[in-house]
Amino acid sequence: MHIRTAAAAADRTQVLALVPRLRAFGSVPLRLPADLDAGEHRTLSRFFDSSPSPEGKHLWVAEVEAGQIAGAAYAERVRDYFTNEFHGHLGILMVSEKAEGLGVGRALITTVEEWARANSFRYLSLNVFAGNERAKAFYERGSYQLDYLRYVKPLQ
């Protein structure tokens, strides 16, 4: 397996094709599948459309076979709402169905953690939908801890 920084023109199609994997666990309240995909497409397209890469934003891809992207991780430097300090935030981690169980996700998140340490961030944050039990278990096995809960109330 080879982890490398994404190349805008060469990797765009394969990375964007992975986006539906982010909702493979099932549906989420208040959001349609098309809305979830559109949000991830916006974030990744902004990254690919920027040259050079936007400051503080990074995208890595994993190749299991040369030229075949099996997963991707997008991270950015963000400011903590409470402390105002910068930290790393893992915004997207996706692995192709074919590559599940091959350690692609673990390799990508290790790369993001190394980036965060190299930038002297005190911590790395991420978000997971409440119903995504597989992702929650994956992150907990990697020593991630629950920080806070977000509640929503449908008003219609």
C-alpha positions in Angstrom: 0.0 0.0 0.0 1.2 3.5 -0.9 -0.1 6.7 0.8 0.6 9.9 -1.1 -0.7 13.5 -1.4 -3.5 13.7 -3.9 -2.7 15.1 -7.3 -5.5 17.5 -8.4 -6.1 16.5 -12.0 -5.0 12.9 -11.9 -7.0 11.8 -8.7 -10.1 13.9 -8.8 -12.4 11.4 -10.6 -11.4 8.4 -8.4 -11.6 10.3 -5.2 -15.0 11.8 -5.9 -16.2 8.3 -6.9 -15.6 7.2 -3.3 -17.9 9.8 -1.8 -21.0 7.5 -1.6 -19.0 5.1 0.7 -19.3 7.8 3.4 -23.0 6.9 3.8 -22.8 3.2 3.3 -23.7 2.6 6.9 -27.3 3.8 6.3 -29.4 6.9 6.3 -29.2 9.9 8.6 -32.0 12.0 10.0 -32.7 15.4 8.4 -30.5 14.8 5.4 -31.1 13.1 2.1 -28.3 10.9 0.6 -27.9 13.4 -2.3 -27.4 16.2 0.2 -24.6 14.2 2.0 -22.9 13.5 -1.3 -23.2 17.1 -2.4 -21.6 18.4 0.8 -18.6 16.1 0.5 -18.3 16.8 -3.3 -18.2 20.6 -2.5 -15.4 20.2 0.0 -13.3 17.9 -2.2 -14.0 19.9 -5.4 -12.9 23.1 -3.6 -9.7 21.3 -2.7 -9.1 20.0 -6.2 -10.0 23.4 -7.8 -7.4 25.3 -5.7 -3.9 25.5 -7.0 -1.7 25.3 -5.0 -3.6 23.4 -2.3 -5.4 25.7 0.1 -3.4 26.6 3.2 -4.0 24.2 6.1 -6.0 21.7 4.0 -4.6 18.3 2.9 -5.8 15.3 1.0 -4.1 12.0 0.9 -4.9 8.9 -1.2 -4.1 5.3 -0.6 -3.2 3.0 -3.5 -3.3 -0.7 -3.1 -2.5 -1.2 -6.8 -0.6 1.4 -8.8 -3.0 4.0 -10.2 -6.0 2.6 -8.3 -7.2 4.7 -5.4 -8.6 2.6 -2.6 -9.2 5.3 0.0 -8.7 9.0 0.8 -8.4 11.2 3.8 -9.1 15.0 4.0 -7.8 17.0 6.9 -7.6 20.7 7.8 -6.3 23.0 10.3 -9.2 24.5 12.3 -9.7 26.7 15.3 -11.3 25.3 18.5 -14.5 27.1 19.3 -13.7 27.2 23.1 -10.0 27.6 23.3 -9.3 29.4 20.0 -6.3 27.2 19.5 -5.6 25.5 16.1 -5.9 21.8 15.9 -6.2 19.1 13.2 -9.6 18.0 12.0 -10.2 14.9 10.0 -13.1 15.9 7.7 -13.3 12.9 5.4 -12.0 9.3 5.7 -13.3 6.9 3.0 -12.3 3.5 1.8 -13.5 1.6 -1.2 -15.7 -1.4 -0.7 -13.1 -3.6 -2.4 -10.4 -2.4 0.0 -12.3 -2.8 3.3 -10.4 -4.8 5.8 -7.0 -4.3 4.1 -5.8 -1.6 6.6 -6.4 1.3 4.2 -8.4 3.3 6.8 -5.8 2.7 9.5 -2.9 3.7 7.2 -4.7 6.9 6.1 -5.6 7.9 9.7 -2.0 7.2 10.8 -0.9 9.6 8.0 -3.3 12.3 9.2 -2.1 11.8 12.8 1.5 12.2 11.7 0.6 15.4 9.9 -1.1 16.7 13.1 1.9 15.9 15.2 4.3 17.5 12.7 2.2 20.7 13.0 2.4 20.5 16.9 -1.4 20.2 17.2 -2.5 19.2 20.7 -5.3 17.0 19.3 -7.1 15.8 16.2 -10.9 16.0 15.9 -13.5 14.3 13.7 -17.2 13.9 13.3 -19.2 10.7 13.0 -22.9 10.3 12.4 -24.6 8.8 15.5 -25.8 5.7 13.6 -22.4 4.9 12.1 -21.5 2.2 14.6 -18.7 0.7 12.5 -16.9 4.1 12.3 -17.4 4.8 16.0 -15.9 1.4 16.8 -13.0 2.0 14.4 -12.1 5.4 16.0 -12.5 4.1 19.6 -10.1 1.3 18.8 -7.7 4.0 17.7 -8.0 5.7 21.1 -10.3 8.5 20.0 -12.6 9.7 22.8 -16.0 11.2 22.7 -15.7 15.0 23.2 -19.3 16.4 23.0 -22.7 15.4 21.6 -24.7 17.5 19.1 -28.5 17.3 19.3 -30.9 18.4 16.7 -34.7 18.9 16.8 -36.7 18.8 13.5 -39.0 21.8 13.4 -41.3 20.7 10.6 
